[in-house]
Amino acid sequence: MGLQLAQTLNIVDVVCYSDSLHYVNLINGPSVVYHAYATLIQDIKDLIRLSKLHTLREGNRCADFLAKLGASVDSTLPIHATPLWIASSLKG
């Protein structure tokens, strides 16, 4: 849903960090046909220009914080203001 929101807001250049090298490779690699998430993987590839990079969870405080926050929220699509402690990191 986050990628769809980015597309709705006309944000086309997105860098997505993941601690799952397997899924980063699935999305960066050639199309997969016989995978349980083949349709979702292709949708991600088609949505926007997306840079997918692998990082260790411990190496990315922002991603770790947001992953934990997302896991604890009951809402289907929470939208939060940028926490002050990561705002400077997001400005690139």
N, C-alpha and C positions, 0 to 999 in steps of 0.2 A: 504494500500500500504506500510506503514511503516513496518508491520510485514513481508511482502513479501521481502522487501529490506533487513531486518535483516536475513531472511533465505538465500537469495542470497549471503550475506556476511558471511555466516556460523556462525552467531551469534545465538546460540540456547538457552541461558539462558537470558530471558528478564523479567524485572519487569515493568508492565504497571499500572500506577495510573490513576484512573478515578473518577470524582466527581459524576458519575451516579451509585449509589448502585444497582439500578435495573438491569443495563446491566452487572455489575460485577457479580451479582448473576446468571444471565442467562448464562454467560460464564463459571462460576465455577460450576454451578449445573448440573443436569442430562440433557441429550439431550432433546431438545424441537422439537416437530413435527409441532404443530399448531401455529407457530409464524410467523409474516411477514418476519422476518429476520432469520428464522431457518437455512437456507443454509449458510448464512454469519457467524452465531454463530458457526456452526459446522466447517466451514473452519478455523476460528480463533482457535478453540480447536485443530484442526489437524496440524496446521502449525508448531508450535515449542513449546518447554516447556516454558510456559508463566505463570508467577506469576501475578495474577490480584488482585489488592488491591484497596479498596475504600479509598478516602481521600477527604476532603473538598477542594474545589478549592482554598480557601484562605490559606490553609495549605501547598500548593505546588506551590511556585512561578514559578518554572520551567515549570510545566504542564500548569499553567495559562498563562504564557508568550507564550508558544508554541501553545496553543489552539487559542489564539488571533492572533498570527502571521499566523497560518494556515488558519484562517477564512478570513484574509485580502489579501491572495495571489491568483493571477489569474492562476498560473501554476497548472498543474495536479499533479505533484510530485516535490515540491521544496526540494532541499537538501542544507542545510546550514552548514557552519562551526560552531563548538561549540562556543557559546558566552562565553567570558572570565569569566563573573560573575557566570556562572553555571558550568564551567569546573571542579572545585574542587569538586562540589557535585556529579558529574557523575563518578568520579574515585572510589568511594566507598571504 
